[in-house]
């Protein structure tokens, strides 16, 4: 309880944390809060979603505080499960908002060519040139034109890399550094995962479902089928599994609209801190077997399984580190691979890139307009990135999100 109270507070300036920000979180729990090895491992891997015993303390504390403050907002879990199996609905919301304001949203077409030519300002020949980009898409007759390009590194053409600017993400709470790759597995199973309930203490009354306004339905065998869940396999918890890194598993079912009735999709990820010649299948098979043993009718094989390794794309921004004028090619950082923080980090990064793009476009408009005009008159003022939050009368003064 003392640790949870500490985590919920403003621990950044506390004496307990002073000098321990980058120390391994597992050791911090045992030394500072006298937790046993078993309790410290439970907090590190189940609450803080640590990857290994070397995860630093400060990011782990930030994650736990975020999860604790998120609990009870929308149900008992601190996490939201996206429809259709991923974060696509977050991107969809922004795409729809852009379309409402005149943006163009094109699916299923690859970029075939990006060209640009410097254009001198007609009103002031001494001004810096304005770069106008022409983007051509596969099977689309009309090209698109823009003043700023935002792209992931793998899609930036070679001729634009020298003028690109890498937009570094804000401070991340992911924690683990030095991840070389991630072994991944996607499996489809046709039996739900069943969780054994924790045995009640002798002092706790047994719910029968007969109490007034009770929502409890006593299961026939005490087991509970779970539609969507996260499973954590700490290091050394599975025979033939990793003894160094934890493995995260996300299971989504029909309730998330990511699978048809009677099917569940299993996503398994194992971060790798060193180069390895072992195939992802060899690394993750023990976890597939462990997951199958938790289903209502344990089986030996999923109905579909795919293994692969994910490597972050590398973008060398050393040649683009210094610009005499704002760059109009903004390269986004790689996605955060942390299972519990990827969406939050993506949103923060998107906001940072958005404000950088606004700054760039303002500069471009100012350089291309008459020197006698106020820059504010040539570019509308943008005050917010997020849409306003509807707050009911009884929620006024609540914590802002």
Secondary structure, 3 states (H helix, E strand, C coil): CHHHHHHHCCHHHCCCCCCCCCCEHHHHHHHHCCCCHHHHHHHHHHHCCCCCCCCEHHHHHHHHHHHHHHCCCCCCCCCCCCHHHCCHHHHHHHHHHHHHCCCCCCCCCCEEEEEEEEECCCCCCCCCCEEEEEEEECCCCCCEEECCEEEEHHHCCHHHHHHEEEECCCCCCCCCCCCCEEEEEEEEECCCEEEECCCCCCCCCCCCCCCCCCCCCCCCCCEEEECCEEEEECCCCCCCCCCCCCEEEEEECHHHCCCCCCCEEEEEEEEECCCCCCCHHHHHHHHHHHHHCCECCCCCCCCEEEEEEECCCCCCCHHHCCCCCCCCEEEECCCCCCCCCHHHHHHHHHHHHHHHHHHHHHHHHHHHCCCCCCHHHHCCCCCCCCCCCCCCHHHCCCCCC
